[in-house]
Amino acid sequence: MSGPPPRTAIEPTRAEDYAEWYQQVVRQADLADHAPVRGCMIIKPWGYALWENTQRALDGMFKATGHRNAYFPLFIPLSFLEKEAEHVEGFAKECAVVTHHRLVAGPEGGLVPDPEARLAEPLVVRPTSETIIGAAFAQWVQSYRDLPLLINQWANVVRWEMRTRLFLRTAEFLWQEGHTAHATEAEAREETARMLDVYRTFAEQWMAMPVVAGPKTDAERFPGAVETHAIEAMMQDRKALQAGTSHFLGQNFARASGIRFQAADGSEQYAWTTSWGVSTRLLGALVMTHGDDDGLVLPPRLAPAHVAVWPVLRDDADRARVLEAIEVLARALRATRWADRTLEVEVDLRDVRGPDKQWEWIRKGVPLRIEVGPRDLQSGTVGVARRDRPHRERLVWPLHEVAARVGEVLSDMQTQLLQKALAFRDAYTVALDDAGELEAFFTPRDAQRPEIHGGFALAHWCGGSACEQRAHAFKASIRVVPVHGIAAARAAERIEERGRCVFCGGPSPRRVLFAKAY
Amino acid sequence: MSGPPPRTAIEPTRAEDYAEWYQQVVRQADLADHAPVRGCMIIKPWGYALWENTQRALDGMFKATGHRNAYFPLFIPLSFLEKEAEHVEGFAKECAVVTHHRLVAGPEGGLVPDPEARLAEPLVVRPTSETIIGAAFAQWVQSYRDLPLLINQWANVVRWEMRTRLFLRTAEFLWQEGHTAHATEAEAREETARMLDVYRTFAEQWMAMPVVAGPKTDAERFPGAVETHAIEAMMQDRKALQAGTSHFLGQNFARASGIRFQAADGSEQYAWTTSWGVSTRLLGALVMTHGDDDGLVLPPRLAPAHVAVWPVLRDDADRARVLEAIEVLARALRATRWADRTLEVEVDLRDVRGPDKQWEWIRKGVPLRIEVGPRDLQSGTVGVARRDRPHRERLVWPLHEVAARVGEVLSDMQTQLLQKALAFRDAYTVALDDAGELEAFFTPRDAQRPEIHGGFALAHWCGGSACEQRAHAFKASIRVVPVHGIAAARAAERIEERGRCVFCGGPSPRRVLFAKAY
């Protein structure tokens, strides 16, 4: 970058063009890029490190709740997909189909699928693995002693998408899918709730992203599930993003796959199963929860690096001393533990101008930035810049105290980010009691900026699908029947009250959450 | 398991039927199973935990050598695969080809690929990612300042295989593939050697598996590489297993993908690239290096659990006391660090007979087994069984000293396993100077057991491909031109000597390693 600095590091700003701002943050923070394969993405090292930290935190929570990882095939035979009627309806539509297992030279040169290597039964690249894992569970489960069976898989999945956006909607994405089998309905329901809570905890405590948790309506259920529960977060354009789902599958997949067991009383029964998943979509949610007009802002617990340090050198005479001071500082930081891991430090010695380095680390969202120059060595102090503060602001600390003080600041940032996101969500969450008000709430004020609307609305709903669909007219939907996480001052106390459906006036036991959604 | 105990926990034994012994160990140690999808496998929790430990160790070594992880698309457009002539020849033959992106109801019910959703350009499920990563590198690399570019990917890959064996050869497998780009040939060659050495170190220090390292002959090169280096290990049937490869790709893929950079002198140049990989095949190598006729034997550094503990209860009166003692023991063990991680303990409280538990943990290869019963509480001592000793042998230790003493035993096991494997390999490695002797060495002595032959032979070779192929007549091949790892007392000093080709009598600068191979 050269020439005069832009008004903001990211152009356009959120206010100017939110969708383009998002793409620019993802690109300029070096998180990911479009692949030359339609609808696929390349997750670049900074983005992948964020995913690795996400995996590490979640994997620890899965293991702490008794789950073990395993790996199942990428390919699903068509006959498996066909086993569960609702499921096939939901997933067979847009998927990658493997039909051949060999290429040969074509008549015009180049390669073509070998007509003699056509598969007898086409294979689908897994869009989700209930059916193939169900077939394995049917083998593994014989007796009640084999239950509960608590399995998780980290994998890639493919769902053909026509319109894609990095992290939010891509043909291939990375995820984890938990699959469990239980002897009783109660245990399976408990598991569904437990894993939803794991997701909520991860979103709040690691991502610093407040979420509303609860069951989905029937219309929004996972194909084949009895109940789907989700966590939903508000992005900065006030739209909802579904960040994780936990499904109670009843005995639907157990019947489809034949997961039977001999109970303690000798009877043969079908197991009760669950599945639950989060994906690289979480990285998109992270960008849109905390990002600002200068780029990414990372919650320290997930940041690939906590601190970026680089030298400011005016002439070669200072070089050795400054680099040595940086080396000492980096070593002290790397020996410091914070939030259950040692601090990660990027020492940036590239042959690049200091201001360009600064802006690169700002765009990448590293929590703390430290420049070290000869004057700092003279004064024995150094300026520490927080990513969540204006970029010129500095904490001035004695150089030898930096490592000892950093943890407190990181903890403060982690807390502040959650508070700020919570305040944002609460500011745009209201309780509404009238269909006209609801429609107005979701109608853009400005034709130039169709994405800007009210936010989250808590309103009464009779439970009928006709009324539910009326919200689609203004591009909103019922995201969740909230049971956890709405703390909006004006709205919180009003969720549980009885009322009348905002559309038909029918009785309603509680308010539900309406929003526009990603 | 009930009835009289078998002679050995695994039937058949290695001596009776080595190939079937292998399948039985994999199945009975609960490592993996055949999937209902042709040629694919399911990696079960015990096997996957072994892979996770493999990943953790290697990933740490990759990061310590400056590499960063990223993720690239599963699908490769045909046009990409066609870019490098040798490469396409090597990989286009047997691969999964995606031709459609949607299913529809077929004329006879059921689903069929939607003829209207045929892809304009078929996609190949990646068999390896040089071409797709090369295209990304071409975007990322502009200047010498962007080099070296050191990337690794953990991923699944697919190579259609007609005859499959769990871990050793499956259509889909898991692996890592490193891809790097450098400004100079020397740096790229150095990287190739560095990563081969990382693999050798991992094989020896984590897997306790001795390997011979060095370049492959031209005939055995990776398609498109200038040079391929490999590590080769001897299995217990004396065959060689290629356990990891590191390729110096020269400028072949840089030219094919257009990875160009502006050098410091302003000229435009092609980068020099490398790639290197190991896969879940390593788990097969582990089974065949250390397994015995009772099942898996795990090197402690990779074991998913170091210790299995279970109670021996005669009546309910003892129950609470014994379980409490086990709880205390497990807590002490889990607080103990060994080889850079805390000890993992399986407390087995399943409602299963004690002897059955014992044999299950023997088959699964857990390094140490501890049964705790009321008599142990009385004596204050407990018997600790090592997996690498006869199953009745016990170390008798004071209960409260178990945690403190375990580390030393685990270290000893790790060392002993390597020594034993090394002694085995050296016992079946010879230097031979005559074509007839070489043929006899690779000819089975017993028609009933065609797999048993001599082992590794170090012989002179002129470097010509005609002579190289003569070994194929007796199903042997040149595995590697050894530069590291052969310590066979009778053979070591004879590798570097000059001699005459065992086939044609032409001059040979050094001996090469002949073996039958997986």
HADDOCK unambig.tbl for C-alpha pairs under 7 A between the chains (distance, minus, plus):
assign (segid A and resid 37 and name CA) (segid B and resid 75 and name CA) 6.98 0.50 0.50
assign (segid A and resid 37 and name CA) (segid B and resid 76 and name CA) 6.98 0.50 0.50
assign (segid A and resid 37 and name CA) (segid B and resid 77 and name CA) 6.75 0.50 0.50
assign (segid A and resid 40 and name CA) (segid B and resid 73 and name CA) 6.07 0.50 0.50
assign (segid A and resid 41 and name CA) (segid B and resid 72 and name CA) 6.95 0.50 0.50
assign (segid A and resid 41 and name CA) (segid B and resid 73 and name CA) 6.42 0.50 0.50
assign (segid A and resid 42 and name CA) (segid B and resid 71 and name CA) 5.72 0.50 0.50
assign (segid A and resid 42 and name CA) (segid B and resid 72 and name CA) 4.76 0.50 0.50
assign (segid A and resid 42 and name CA) (segid B and resid 73 and name CA) 6.41 0.50 0.50
assign (segid A and resid 43 and name CA) (segid B and resid 70 and name CA) 5.64 0.50 0.50
assign (segid A and resid 43 and name CA) (segid B and resid 71 and name CA) 4.93 0.50 0.50
assign (segid A and resid 43 and name CA) (segid B and resid 72 and name CA) 6.55 0.50 0.50
assign (segid A and resid 44 and name CA) (segid B and resid 70 and name CA) 5.11 0.50 0.50
assign (segid A and resid 44 and name CA) (segid B and resid 71 and name CA) 6.70 0.50 0.50
assign (segid A and resid 45 and name CA) (segid B and resid 68 and name CA) 5.91 0.50 0.50
assign (segid A and resid 45 and name CA) (segid B and resid 69 and name CA) 5.57 0.50 0.50
assign (segid A and resid 45 and name CA) (segid B and resid 70 and name CA) 4.81 0.50 0.50
assign (segid A and resid 48 and name CA) (segid B and resid 69 and name CA) 6.51 0.50 0.50
assign (segid A and resid 48 and name CA) (segid B and resid 70 and name CA) 5.38 0.50 0.50
assign (segid A and resid 48 and name CA) (segid B and resid 71 and name CA) 6.99 0.50 0.50
assign (segid A and resid 68 and name CA) (segid B and resid 45 and name CA) 5.93 0.50 0.50
assign (segid A and resid 69 and name CA) (segid B and resid 45 and name CA) 5.57 0.50 0.50
assign (segid A and resid 69 and name CA) (segid B and resid 48 and name CA) 6.51 0.50 0.50
assign (segid A and resid 70 and name CA) (segid B and resid 43 and name CA) 5.64 0.50 0.50
assign (segid A and resid 70 and name CA) (segid B and resid 44 and name CA) 5.11 0.50 0.50
assign (segid A and resid 70 and name CA) (segid B and resid 45 and name CA) 4.81 0.50 0.50
assign (segid A and resid 70 and name CA) (segid B and resid 48 and name CA) 5.39 0.50 0.50
assign (segid A and resid 71 and name CA) (segid B and resid 42 and name CA) 5.73 0.50 0.50
assign (segid A and resid 71 and name CA) (segid B and resid 43 and name CA) 4.94 0.50 0.50
assign (segid A and resid 71 and name CA) (segid B and resid 44 and name CA) 6.70 0.50 0.50
assign (segid A and resid 71 and name CA) (segid B and resid 48 and name CA) 7.00 0.50 0.50
assign (segid A and resid 72 and name CA) (segid B and resid 41 and name CA) 6.94 0.50 0.50
assign (segid A and resid 72 and name CA) (segid B and resid 42 and name CA) 4.76 0.50 0.50
assign (segid A and resid 72 and name CA) (segid B and resid 43 and name CA) 6.56 0.50 0.50
assign (segid A and resid 73 and name CA) (segid B and resid 40 and name CA) 6.09 0.50 0.50
assign (segid A and resid 73 and name CA) (segid B and resid 41 and name CA) 6.42 0.50 0.50
assign (segid A and resid 73 and name CA) (segid B and resid 42 and name CA) 6.40 0.50 0.50
assign (segid A and resid 75 and name CA) (segid B and resid 37 and name CA) 6.97 0.50 0.50
assign (segid A and resid 76 and name CA) (segid B and resid 37 and name CA) 6.98 0.50 0.50
assign (segid A and resid 77 and name CA) (segid B and resid 37 and name CA) 6.75 0.50 0.50
assign (segid A and resid 92 and name CA) (segid B and resid 102 and name CA) 6.86 0.50 0.50
assign (segid A and resid 92 and name CA) (segid B and resid 103 and name CA) 5.70 0.50 0.50
assign (segid A and resid 93 and name CA) (segid B and resid 102 and name CA) 5.31 0.50 0.50
assign (segid A and resid 93 and name CA) (segid B and resid 103 and name CA) 5.60 0.50 0.50
assign (segid A and resid 94 and name CA) (segid B and resid 101 and name CA) 5.86 0.50 0.50
assign (segid A and resid 94 and name CA) (segid B and resid 102 and name CA) 4.67 0.50 0.50
assign (segid A and resid 95 and name CA) (segid B and resid 101 and name CA) 5.08 0.50 0.50
assign (segid A and resid 95 and name CA) (segid B and resid 102 and name CA) 5.30 0.50 0.50
assign (segid A and resid 96 and name CA) (segid B and resid 98 and name CA) 6.27 0.50 0.50
assign (segid A and resid 96 and name CA) (segid B and resid 100 and name CA) 6.12 0.50 0.50
assign (segid A and resid 96 and name CA) (segid B and resid 101 and name CA) 4.56 0.50 0.50
assign (segid A and resid 96 and name CA) (segid B and resid 102 and name CA) 6.70 0.50 0.50
assign (segid A and resid 97 and name CA) (segid B and resid 98 and name CA) 5.34 0.50 0.50
assign (segid A and resid 97 and name CA) (segid B and resid 99 and name CA) 6.31 0.50 0.50
assign (segid A and resid 97 and name CA) (segid B and resid 100 and name CA) 5.20 0.50 0.50
assign (segid A and resid 97 and name CA) (segid B and resid 101 and name CA) 5.87 0.50 0.50
assign (segid A and resid 97 and name CA) (segid B and resid 102 and name CA) 7.00 0.50 0.50
assign (segid A and resid 97 and name CA) (segid B and resid 113 and name CA) 6.89 0.50 0.50
assign (segid A and resid 98 and name CA) (segid B and resid 96 and name CA) 6.27 0.50 0.50
assign (segid A and resid 98 and name CA) (segid B and resid 97 and name CA) 5.34 0.50 0.50
assign (segid A and resid 98 and name CA) (segid B and resid 98 and name CA) 4.18 0.50 0.50
assign (segid A and resid 98 and name CA) (segid B and resid 99 and name CA) 6.25 0.50 0.50
assign (segid A and resid 99 and name CA) (segid B and resid 97 and name CA) 6.31 0.50 0.50
assign (segid A and resid 99 and name CA) (segid B and resid 98 and name CA) 6.26 0.50 0.50
assign (segid A and resid 99 and name CA) (segid B and resid 99 and name CA) 6.40 0.50 0.50
assign (segid A and resid 100 and name CA) (segid B and resid 96 and name CA) 6.12 0.50 0.50
assign (segid A and resid 100 and name CA) (segid B and resid 97 and name CA) 5.21 0.50 0.50
assign (segid A and resid 101 and name CA) (segid B and resid 94 and name CA) 5.86 0.50 0.50
assign (segid A and resid 101 and name CA) (segid B and resid 95 and name CA) 5.08 0.50 0.50
assign (segid A and resid 101 and name CA) (segid B and resid 96 and name CA) 4.56 0.50 0.50
assign (segid A and resid 101 and name CA) (segid B and resid 97 and name CA) 5.88 0.50 0.50
assign (segid A and resid 101 and name CA) (segid B and resid 160 and name CA) 6.43 0.50 0.50
assign (segid A and resid 102 and name CA) (segid B and resid 92 and name CA) 6.86 0.50 0.50
assign (segid A and resid 102 and name CA) (segid B and resid 93 and name CA) 5.32 0.50 0.50
assign (segid A and resid 102 and name CA) (segid B and resid 94 and name CA) 4.68 0.50 0.50
assign (segid A and resid 102 and name CA) (segid B and resid 95 and name CA) 5.31 0.50 0.50
assign (segid A and resid 102 and name CA) (segid B and resid 96 and name CA) 6.70 0.50 0.50
assign (segid A and resid 103 and name CA) (segid B and resid 92 and name CA) 5.70 0.50 0.50
assign (segid A and resid 103 and name CA) (segid B and resid 93 and name CA) 5.61 0.50 0.50
assign (segid A and resid 113 and name CA) (segid B and resid 97 and name CA) 6.90 0.50 0.50
assign (segid A and resid 160 and name CA) (segid B and resid 101 and name CA) 6.43 0.50 0.50
